[in-house]
Amino acid sequence: MSDTSKVTLGMSTAAAITSVLALLKNNAQAAQDGTIPDEMLQLLVAMAQTNDAIYQSLTGIKDSIDNLSLTGGQGWPPNANSARSTTVLCVAANTAYQCPDLIVPDGMSLAIKSSPANAVGSIVYVARTPAECTNPNSAWPLALNEAITYQITNAKLLWVSSPIAGSIAVITAEQRS
């Protein structure tokens, strides 16, 4: 527990004790014989025990957080060393073309984009099979300059096509050595 937390806990305990003492001052019995009524003593003990229990719980939580270990040591994949990009040219209209062999490291994404150089109104379709890729009802459409990312292991698992011959799909993924 930090020093600030300890000071705060101590101050709250002191404030509670001060409140009890103020109650005692107003209590006629305590003023007459100098004793503290049992109710007041029980209240003081309960407050001290509660503050101690809170301190112990917070210390336990802090220790648990300090002892957490995440896979890879940091909780996210390390930065990539480079990136690799390539293109797939859809030479013929409505024909499926397999994306090239491009490994995507764990924790990284593959990005596929419809090239900004494509004809106005062109669409590039992305799917997992050649049949799905040429069917607009089962493929993901990418309008001009639009992109999508996939958490897959290799670009070659996807296919692209376009109803307009000469359309280009741009593919990129970060790489690790």
Residue, then its C-alpha position, 0 to 999 in steps of 0.5 A: m500500500s502506498d504512503t498516501s493510502k496509509v496516511t488517508l487510512g490513518m486520518s480516517t481512523a483519527a477522525a472517527i476517534t475524534s467523533v467518538l470523543a466528541l460524543l463522550k464529551n456530550n455524554a453526561q455519564a462520562a462527564q460525571d465519573g470519567t468512564i467511557p460507556d460500553e457502547m462507546l468502547q464497542l464502537l471504537v473497537a469496531m471502527a479500529q477493526t474495520n479500518d484494519a480489515i480494510y487495510q488488510s484487504l487493500t494490501g492483499i489486492k495490491d499484492s495480487i495485482d503485483n503478482l499477476s503475470l501475463t502471457g508474453g510478459q506485457g499483455w500485448p504482442p511485441n512491435a513488428n520489425s517490418a511490414r510486407s505489402t503486395t497486390v493481387l491484380c484481378v485480370a479477368a472480371n468475376t474470376a477468383y484470385q488467391c491471395p499470395d503466401l504472406i504469413v501473418p504473425d500472432g497478434m497481427s492482422l492482415a489488411i486488404k484494401s481496394s486500391p485507390a487506383n481502381a476504376v470509379g465504382s469498382i468493387v473488390y470482393v473478399a472471401r475464403t473460397p473461390a466460389e464464395c469470392t465470385n458470389p456477391n451474396s457470400a463475399w465481403p465487398l470493398a468499395l474504392n479505397e476501402a479496407i478490412t482486416y482479418q486475424i488469420t495466419n496467412a493471406k493465402l487463405l483468402w480469395v479476391s475478385s472483382p466484376i471489373a477487370g483490372s481491379i487491384a487488391v492491396i494486401t499488407a501485414e506487419q512482420r517479425s524476424 
